[in-house]
Amino acid sequence: MSLLNKYLPFEFWIAYRYIKFKQRNSFISFISMTSMVGIALGVSALIIILSVMNGFQDELRTRILGVASHIEITGANNTLSRWNNLTEKLRDYPDVRGSAPYIVGQGMLVGDYGSQGIILRGISSDLEGNVDDLAEKMKIGSLSDLKANAFNIVLGVDIAKQLGIKIGDKVNILIPQGSYTPAGTFPRMRQFNVAGFFEVGMYEYDSGMALINLEDAQKFFQMGDAVSGVRVKINDLFLAPLVAQKLSSNLSDFGVFYISDWTKKHANFFSAVQMEKKVMFLILMLIIAVAAFNIVSTLVMAVTDKKSDIAILRTYGAKPRSILFIFIIQGSLIGVIGTFVGVLLGVIVALNIDQIIPFIEHLFNVQFLSKDIYYISEVPSKLLLSDVILITLLAIFLSVVATIYPSMKASKSSPAEILKHD
């Protein structure tokens, strides 16, 4: 206490005495504690939720772009003929890290225990690593098993589980393109050997996509030497729209083609997450505001309770400005302490949420994110320093604003009037 008295102005010392929870009016102490706890809970909840939303956004982007691509160049009618020349041309662009041809089509996978619709993608196992991380997602087997003319196939782990497919099994693939026979037109069908399984971590891909060799796909879809398009990976994924626009202007010699980037193809996911983040931020800021403005009632009651102290201070020469500062500091201390307790709690939970959530799920035998419903089955978290700083500043600002009215009321109190009634 002597240190406070020595190095800080007397307004701070008095405000510190008032905020101690050993006052004769226990109800005021209870309201002060409630305000502090409310601010702490609001701040911690906001930090945790924004961190989880940041984690979802980052995880969603990583998983989608681990299978999809930053930019896709597709030909008219899903056919691109001069793709070899195009990939050579793309090497001249410093923004482009790599490219790979692909063929894509819809089909029906038929196994011994059922059938399911799939997206069939033909890839070059040698070039696919230039544009995605599928090779790292292999659970069994390797992309190098997709050799030309072997008619091997790699499936997602979920579709394999659903249809009871194992390594070495033979499955039939039917595609809508017809085969013409004397008996009429029938869907084209081909038998493939199951060579491996991959797991991206997104149910959409793990249960609905299959990979085959690019040359096998050309034969199966009867495309000759053509492909569906070329997938492109760039150095900075956030510059995809600008790079796509530049490529569209400079590749006009290759005939009719279409360019799309990941921000357009998957805009719904990321815009939805961003919108939810903004709305949740506003909602939780209102909770913090409610807790902060509890300080108003705390200080109004404190001013009423300390009328005699105010009168004595005024008669000893304290100016109205000093009285104003005493109660501003008192209310601000409540907000600052609550804010920093909330920041500490929120940061600790946000950094350890990958352990906390599995513990809660195991404890209560529940699963918060079912894999067959949500794109991501774990709760990710990404704590951003900018979010923590913004939340801290806003919470302290609201706390300080809440002190202005009762502090001004206290500073305008007349000592003669107070002492006359006492």
C-alpha positions, 0 to 999 in steps of 0.5 A: 500500500505504501508503494501505491501511495508513494508512486501513484496519485492519491486518486488511484490509491482511493480508487484501489481502496474502493475496489477492494472487496472488504467494504461494509456494503457487501452488495456493491462488492457483489455487483463489482465482482459480477461485472468483473466476472461477466467481462472476463467470461465475455472476453474469453468466450469471444477469443475462443470462438474467434480462434475456433472460427479462424481454425475452421477457415484455415483448416477448410482452406487447407483441406480443400486446396489439398485436393482441389487447385488454386487455378483451373484452366478447362477447355470447352466441352470439358476438352483441352487439346493443346495442354502440353504446350499450355503447361510449357507456357505456364513455366514462364510465369514467376507466379506459377509454382506448378501445373498438372493435367487432369480428366474429370467425369462422373461415374457409378462405382459398383462393388460386391456390396453396393454401388455409389456415385463418384467423381472420377479424376484421371491424374498423372502420378508424376505431375500431381504432386506439383498442384496438390497434397494427395500423395501425402493423404494416402493411407494405403498404397501410393499414387505411383501405383496408378500406372498406365494401362494397368487400370488401377484405381485409388478410392477414398477411405469412406467409400471403401468402408461403405461398400466393403472394398479391400485392396486387390478387389475389382470394381466396375465403373460405369460412366454416362457416355454411351457405348454403341452396340447392335443391341443399342446404346449402353453406359460405358463400363470398365473394371478397375483394380483397387490399388490404394486408399486416401483420406483427405479428412473431408467427407465430400472427397473421402466418400465421393472421389476416385483416382485413376491414371490419366492415360487410362482415363483418356481411353475410358472417356475416349478423349484421345490425347486431350484432357479436361483441363490443367490445374495450376498451383501458384506461390501465393494462393491469395493472389489467385484472382489476379493471377487467373486474370493475368493468365486469361489475358496472356493465353489467348493463343490456345483457343477457347478455354475457361479459367476459374480460381479457388475463391470462386469455386469455393466462395460459399464456404469461405464467405459463410465462415467469414460472415458467421465470424463477423456476426458472432463477434458482434453478438459476443461484443454485446455480451461484453457491453452488457457486462461492462455497463454493469459497472454503471450500476456499480459506480452509481451505488458506490457514489451513493454509498461514499457520499460522506467520503466525497464531501470530506475529500471536497472539504479537504481541497479535492477538486471535482476533477479528482473526484471524477478520476477516482470513480473513473479509475475504480470502474476502469480497474474493474474492466481492466482486471476482468479483461485481462483475466478473460484474455488469459483464460481465452488464450489458454483454452484456445491454445489447448482446445485440441485436447479439451474437446476430445476430453469432453467428448470422451467424458460424455461419450458424444461427438460434436462434429460428425464426419458424415455431416460436417466437412471437418470432424475435429475442432481446430483453433488458430489464435491470432494476436490481432484478434486478442489485441482488438478484443482487449482494446474494445473491452477496456474502451467499453469499461471506461465509457461505462464509468463516465456518467456516474463519475461525472455525477459524483464530481458534481456533488455539493459537499454542503448539501451532502453534509447537511443531509448526513 
